[in-house]
Amino acid sequence: MMKKINIGILVVVLFSMSSCFKDRIELELNKNENVRLAVEAWITDLDERQSITLSLTSDYLNVFEPNFVNDAIVSLSFDQETIEFSALGNGVYAAPESWRAKTGKEYTLDIMHDQNAYTSSSLMRAMPVIDNVRAEFYEERDSIDYYDVYFGFQETPGEGDGYYGVDYKKGTADGDTLIAGGFTNDDFGDGVYYGDVTVTDEGYEIGDTVVLELYSIGVDASNFLLDVITEVFREGVFDPPPVNPRTNISNNALGYFITSGAQRFETVIE
Amino acid sequence: MKYLNIILLTTSFLFIIKGHSWAQAEEKFTFSGHVKDASTGEELISATLYVQELQTGNVTNVYGYYSITLPAGQYNVAFSYLGYKDQTIQIDLNEDIRQDVELLGIQNTIDEITIVAEEKKKNVESVEMSTVKINIEAVKKLPALFGEVDVIKAIQLLPGVKSIGEGTSGFYVRGGNADQNLVLLDEAPIYNSSHLLGFFSSFNPDAIKDMTLSKGAMEARYGGRLSSVLDIRMKEGNSKKFAGSGGVGSIMTRLALEAPISDKGSFIVSGRRSYLDLMAKLVLALKGDNDSDFTFYFYDLNAKGNYRLSENDRLFASGYFGRDVMADPESGLSLSWGNKTSTLRWNRIFSPKLFSNLTFYYSNYDYGLGIEDGISNIDWDSKLAEFSLKADLTYYPSPSHNIQMGFQSIRHDLRPGDITLIEDENLVSDFRIEQAISIENALYLSDEYKVNDKLSVQAGLRFSSLHNVGPSTHVPMDEEYNELDSVRYEGGIYKTHFNLEPRLGLKYSIGENQSIKASYNRTTQYIQQASNGNSATPFDIWFTSSPVVKPQLADQISLGYFRNFKDNVYEFSTEIYAKKFTNAIDFKEGAQLLLNKNLEGELRIGEAKAYGLEMMMKKDKGRLTGWLAYTYSKIEKKIDQINDGNWYNAKYDKPHDFSLVASYEMTDRISMSTNFVYSSGNAVTFPTGKYIYKNTVIPVYSERNGARLPNFHRMDLSMTIQNKKNKLRRWQSEMVFSIYNLYNRKNALAINFKQDQADPNVTYAEKLSVFSIIPSISYNVKF
C-alpha cells in the first residue's frame, strides 16, 4: 500500500516537474576528505554461496574507480559459532562454499580493517510462503501484450517485518540493482493477507521466463532501502534534506548488514 | 524576562491611567465615523485624519473606523489616503460628532492630487515598524508569472522576505520558516495559501481590499505564529452600484460581481478557475494525441456580504473556498486538496470612543488521495479544522492613546491521516492516525501612546495558552531521544502550556522628516507544519504542542531609521534585527513524516538564530513609483542530532537579496512595470563522496546546507494599456502584456546528482530549473 501511495505522490511530483528543464552541469564539489568504510552485506538462506563486499568511499563526481578493501578480516558469528570469510579479490569476502544460513538466528558480522573494528547484528527472518504466482496483463505496446507477475502472501503477524522483492527476465542482470526492486513493511497492515502483489511494472512478453525473488529483511532494513531510494531518486523540490542512508554498522561505517529469509521462483509467461 | 514583563504591564497601565486623567481635565468631545471610497463605499483601512489646529491625528482601524477626542472648538480636519484625493472638512466640535467621510480615488479625478503631509510621512511618524502595507492596485500592475497577478509573489519582493524557489508562493520572513507566517483572510487562517503545488497563491486579487505584512514588532492582537502576520482583508462589496471586474489570462479566468443590499449593505462574489488542463489537452490534440485524460485544475471562490443593523451595529459574513483537483485515469490516481473558511463578524460601536468587533470563524484544510488500479482501491484522507471566537475592543480615550484589548479562543481539530485499502471489495487494511484536539486561548492588551511630539510608545502584552484535549497517546522521549513507554491520556485537558508575550515599540522623531524606531517582541507558536522538503506539499500535515513537543518561542529586537526626502516623495528605511528561536524544531535525518503514528518521534529540538539588515528606498508618488530593496540576513540552526549537533544554515538562508520594482505611467493609458531580483542561492547539501551497494551508487554527505545553489537573478517586464478614458463609459478594460524571465535565465531550483544510465560508473550533477522566458497576455475589465 505504501508503495502505491508513494507512486501517487511521485505522479504529483513528476507532474510538477514535467515542465522543468534538466541540464547536466559542471560543478566543483568538496573532496571526499573523510574516507569511510562501505559495507555491502546481504546474507540470505538461499542455497548458494554467501558473500559481502567492502570498499572505501570516493569522490562523488569522478568516474567511479572502486576502492575495494581486500585486506580486511571478516567473520560471521551465530550461536557461539564463527564463520571466517575469505577474500576473493575486488573487495569480495565469501563464506565457505558449503555453509548455509538459517532463518531465526541472530547473526553478528565482524570486520577488522586498518586496525579498526566494525560490527553489526541482524536477525534472519523467514520469508512467508508465497502463493498464487501468476502473470496478468499489464499493457499493450507496439501491438505486443505485456504481462506482470503477481503473487499473494500472508504477512507474518507481529510488527517489525519488512520485505524486498524483485522480478527480472531470466538470464539478464536487470534485477541486480537495489532500485530494480520494491520494498514495503508491515506498518500499514500487520498480519494482513495480500492477494494481489506485484513488485515491478516491467512488463514481460509471452514466453519469457521470469525470476521472482522475495526477501524478508525486517522493517529496519526496509527503512534503509527507503533512505537509498530517496537519495537516488532525488528531484530536489519536495525531497527531504539529503542525508546519509542509515546504517547498522558501528564505527562510522556506511552500508547495511541485512540478513533475510528468501524465496526464488521462476515462472514462464503464458 | 519576568522582570521585563512586569515593567511592560506596569507601563501600559500607567499610560492608561495617565491618559484618562488627562482626558478629564477639560470638556472634550469625540469626532468619529468611517472613511470610505467615494465611488464604491469601501471602508479605507489606515486612512489618516489630521487636525490642523492641534497638529494631531489618528488613523482608521481595519474596519475604516476613526475616533478622536478633542477639546471643544472649531477644527479643520484633513483626511487622506494614498491613491486618493485628500479632503479637509471643518467641524464645530461642541458635541460628539459622527461623520462618515468619502474620499475620491485618483482614477476618478482629473485634478492634481495633493496629499497632506501627515499622510506623506506616515512611515516616519508612526510607531509602527517592520510592517509593510501592500497596495493591491500597484501589485496588479507588476509583471507576473503567466500574467496572473499574485499578491504573495509581490510580498517576496519586499526586504526581509525570501522565497525558496522560482515561481513558488511560500515565503520566509526574517529567518522564520514558511509555517511561521500567520496568513489571515478576513481573520481566518489559511493553512495552504497556494494552488498548483505552490506556483500560484490562493488569493484572488479582485477580491482583496487590503494587505498588511508585519515582519516584527507585531501588535499584541496577533499571535500564534513566530515570524510574521499577513493580514488580508476582502472587499466589502460596492455599496453604491452594481459593479464587476474580471479577466481572461493564460492560465485562468476570473470574475467578481458586487452590489449594494438596499442602502444598508453590500456583497461581493468572486471566482477563478484555471484551464491549464484544457489548454494541455488542446495542445496534445493538435499534436494528434487525443487519448490523454489527465486532469488538473484549481478554482477558488470568495464571497462576502455586510449589512448595517443600526447606526452602531454591522454584520459581516465572508467565505473562501478553494480547491485543486488532479486525476489521471491511466494510473488510477485522483487527488484533491483545498481550504475552506467562513467568517462572521459583528462590529459594534458602543460609544464614539469604544469600537468592538466579535468574530467567529471556521477554517478547514483537507486533502484526499485515491488510487484505483482495478484490483485494489486506496483512499487517504487528511483534515485540519479550526473554530475560533475572537473579541477585539478599541478604546480611543484621547488623541494620545489607542488602547486595544481582546481575547481569542481557538479549537484545533487535526485528523492527520486515515487510509483504507480495499481489495476485491473487501476491506484489507484501515490505517488511522489518531485525531488530535487542542484549545488555544489568548488575552491581550496594548496601548499606543504619543508621549509628546517626538516620542511614541506602543506597549502590549499577550497571554496565551494551549490545552491538549484527550483522548490521545504520546510517546515520551529521554534526552537522547530514545522512545520511552507510551502514555495514554483519556478525555479532558491533559496538558497545558502558558506563555507571556510582551510587545514593545518606540518611535523617536529626529527633526521633521526622520525618526528612529525600536521594537522588541516575543511570539509563541503552538501549531506547526510537518514539512521536510524544500517546498511544502499538499500532503504536509500540522501538529500541535503536546506533552512531548514544547511550544516554539521567538524573541526579536529591531532597530530602524526612517527618513523621507524631497518633500516626502522618497521614503527611506533601514532596519537591523536579531531574532532568537527557542525550542526550534527540525526533523531527524531520514525522518518519515507521512503517515507516521508517532510523528513526534521524528522531531529534534534545538535553537535557531537570525539576524539581518534591511534597506528600502520607496517612491509611491508621481509617474514613476516603486522601490529598491536590499537585505543581508543569516539564519542558522543548532538542533540535536542533526549535522553532528553543529550550527547549520537553514535551507532558506540566502544572505544577499536585492530587488528593484518600478512602474512608470507613460501616458494616462499606458504604463510599464519591471521587476529585477538578485539573490544568493539557497543553502543546500551536496555530496562529498559515494559508495556502491548492490550496484547502486549512494551519495555520502558531510555538512548540512554547507553549499549553495548558483546566485539567482531574473528580470520581468509588463505593459498595461487601458482603453481610452471616457468618464461616461461604464465599461473599462485593459490589456496587460507580460514577459516573465526577460533574458531567459534558467535559475537553478535544485541540483541533483545522478548515476549515468549508460555508464553506471559515472555520476554527474544535473541542474533543475522551472521556467524559461514566458510571455503572456491578459485582458481585464471593470464595469
Interface residues (C-beta under 8 A of the other chain):
Chain A: M1 M2 K4 I5 I7 G8 I9 V11 V12 F15 S16 M17 S19 C20 F21 K22 D23 R24 I25 E26 L27 L29 N30 K31 N32 E33 N34 V35 R36 A38 E40 W42 S55 L56 T57 S58 D59 Y60 L61 V63 F64 E65 P66 D176 T177 L178 I179 D187 F188 G189 V192 Y193 Y194 G195 D196 N223 L226 D227 V228 T230 E231 V232 R234 E235 G236 V237 F238 D239 P240 P241 P242 V243 N244 P245 R246 L254 G255 Y256
Chain B: G165 L197 F294 F296 M326 D328 S331 L333 L335 L369 I371 D373 I375 S376 I378 W380 I419 L421 E423 D424 V428 S429 F431 N532 G533 N534 S535 T537 P538 F539 F587 E589 G590 A591 Q592 L593 L594 L595 K651 T685 F686 P687 T688 G689 K690 Y691 I692 Y693 K694 N695 T696 V697 I698 P699 V700 Y701 S702 R704 N705 G706 A707 K746 L749 A750 I751 N752 F753 Q755 P760 N761 V762 T763 Y764 A765 E766 K767 L768 S769 V770 S772
